[in-house]
């Protein structure tokens, strides 16, 4: 199949299957998303939402989070993996946002990556979700889908991201980022994927 036909097939199927998907993390303030995305490492969005719903209800401002003890934060985050490290990152993120960025989440990727626990992927998610800046951050779902659909031969997420950005129109990056995640999470699952009726079977390396 020609590359243009392949890309059109992928985009058309994603739009048919997942026309209106977006971020599944709960947040009402910009800094809450930063914290939620950081917490989502190696755990599910559902688990993060269960934790942050309680945390952000009890601590409604950056200042209140800054005053909370690390032990208190750990007690909220305990259901999550690596909760001790994440509690430390959370406290440090709050301190940096307050003291360096005047309690405002920056849109610049390099500045975002100065926040503890925020790497390239997390920064990309924040930029795309809050500021609508085109980006294509790669998580485990996108990494797997990209390999299955032969969109990238790379294993490093940043290199996969670069391949995807070269492949798809910039105007579609944010939407496809969400679509690929949902496709991997609910359809092309790592275990027991729904292959039978998938319209991408002909270009999937499993076929």
C-alpha angles and dihedrals in degrees: 000000000000115000094242091052090048093051091047090050092052095047094044093050093047090051091048095046101033109019100155111028128139145155113329096198115107117236139141100185131048095243090051090062091050090054094043094051091048090050092050093072109121094354139077128273088235091058091047092050091052089054100040094046088065096036097051092043091057096037108041100172140041088244093057090049089050091055094048115100120247088242091056092050090049090055090059094045097045094104088062127079117257089014095162093056091043092051089053092048091049093053091046093048090053092049093049093046091051100039103034106024102034091246091300125121108235121228096211111101095219091052092047090053089058087071111096113257092014114119133167095288095048092046090051092051092050093048093048096044102040104027100025089230108159111255137143107211113187123226128173093278094051091045091055095043091048090054095045093050091044093239093134137014092198127107099196110091094222092053090047088051090053091050091051092048090053091048104047131048113266090235090064100045098098095044093046091047089060094040094052091050093050091043090054094042100048109016115018092040122177089238121041098354119196096246101148099081098023113130091208095063093105092060097037117107089224090066 
